[in-house]
């Protein structure tokens, strides 16, 4: 759907080249002089860090199915859907920040792992830009994807995602290998039911595939780099995609299916900008006519 105020959502999990994606969108917005209202997916978690630990422990009591940040019990899906709807209609809405670490928390004089208060989005933005886990989420009560004008999936193959998580949690957060493995298993139900279905709804999907052996992610010593990867880009509707132009512009790219182009991992940022800039500009131009 095309709304008065465009909503763009990048949905996906860590390990796909998150910083590359963020930088690419920042380049597009700066170059095209667009003001984006940026919304982080973590802002819509239901619990702060301490409360989440308690909620997980409570859910696992007596062998119950554990909750996770992938699923509805630990997130405010209804508020996220309401924000997409309200922004699309009015260009406004409320959001907040999740303060991941002491550096982010210091300006607010709060502790890490807490939320800032809900606050209105600044008026005058050209579009809403969401980046998180649930930009196209559906559940029994919510369908956030219906209020998103451009839904972009950015996802690694699952073994690469696990390698990223294992390395981050063990090296940056000091968790044991057993604790990280338990978390991966705990989240599996929600991953299957609430994360992967979104990638069937995306308008464009970027999937990072390593060209090195990731068959046992639990013993991998290094995270495969972008240069050790291909990125598989799938278009939901390939009819208006200029594939000859993309193949000419992105060295060593090729088509693997009529709706799919494969590019070297190091060209991921370039591919994002070439593919998404015209789509974003089309949405903004159409919105200004309404």
Secondary structure, DSSP 8 states (H G I E B T S, - for coil): ---SSEEEEEE--TTS-HHHHHHHHHHHHHHTT--EEEEEGGGGBSS-HHHHHHHHHHHHGGG-----TTSGGGB-HHHHHHHHHHHHHHS--EE--EE-SHHHHHTTT--TTEE---EE--TT-SEEEEEES-TT-B-SS-BGGGG-SEEEEEEE-HHHHHHHHHHIIIIIS---HHHHHHHHHHHHHHIIIIIGGGGGT-SEEEEEEESS--S-TTS--S---GGGEEEEEEES-GGG--HHHHHHHSTT-EEEETTEEEEEGGGHHHHHHHHHHHHHHHHHHHHHT-
